[in-house]
């Protein structure tokens, strides 16, 4: 477990590491009662944005199902969140329409930045301004590029220019490629104005973050049997295989659709969820099997 680095000045708190105790004087709400912080996230005051670009890699479909599985666990019942599809940047290639997956996985708590980008950005910005203005924190799982996150922060600051975004607006990114295909201005803005956090790639095992990527399909039965999100996993599996590109396995030249080798082999890739694991302090989960044992086992409790 990492240590807390930062200083408390009034309500301004710089959070750069996992903590499990409630030490910042945050006020509990009747809805969440005595619900304690989940890692760095405090349910009574904070909000979680789960961003998915779904262009051109179908790993976002698996990642959406993984995040829905995490949020379905009783420990996360008081987490306020939005899931956002279409948070892509300047990369070429095809957007993968997730169909009903996001509506089924997240209900009314999802935004479509592919068809309604301005509306999605403004909704996120208003929410961020409200949360930070009340002393809470915004935590973004950047499962794609940072253009939408930058737009949301710009909108929040247009509503409340004095928001302490540098200490309360947290963007967690795990992918070098995602950074390379983010609009340079958007990336520079976030690094200057927000708490921009780069973690190790979620595709690899043993690098300090979970390795949620495997060509093995051994975990599918447990995921498909999940009583609340099994149907979402089936949608993600079916659409992921159907939409997986047949061309290059190099994302930099996948102009039509990226050929995700793990998904193509019948395995799993929800590597973007490594960022959610970091936010909620489950970064010690080693791999897909550890995720399943923690969140998808019918009798498991994290």
Secondary structure, 3 states (H helix, E strand, C coil): CCCCCCCEECCEECCCCCCCCCCCCCCCCCCCCCCCCECCECCCCCEEEEEECCECCCHHHHHHHHHHHHHHCHHHCCCCEEEEECCCCCCCCCECCCCCHHHHHHCCCEEECCCCHHHHHHHHHHHHHHHHHCCCCEEEEEECCCHHHHHHHHHHHHHCCCCCHHHHEEEEECCHHHHHCCCHHHHHHHHHHCEEEECCCCCCCCCCCCECEECCCCCHHHHHCCCCCHHHHHHHHHHHHHHCCCCCCCHHHCCCCCCCHHHHCCCEECCCHHHHHHHCCCCCCCEHHHHHHHHHCCCCCC
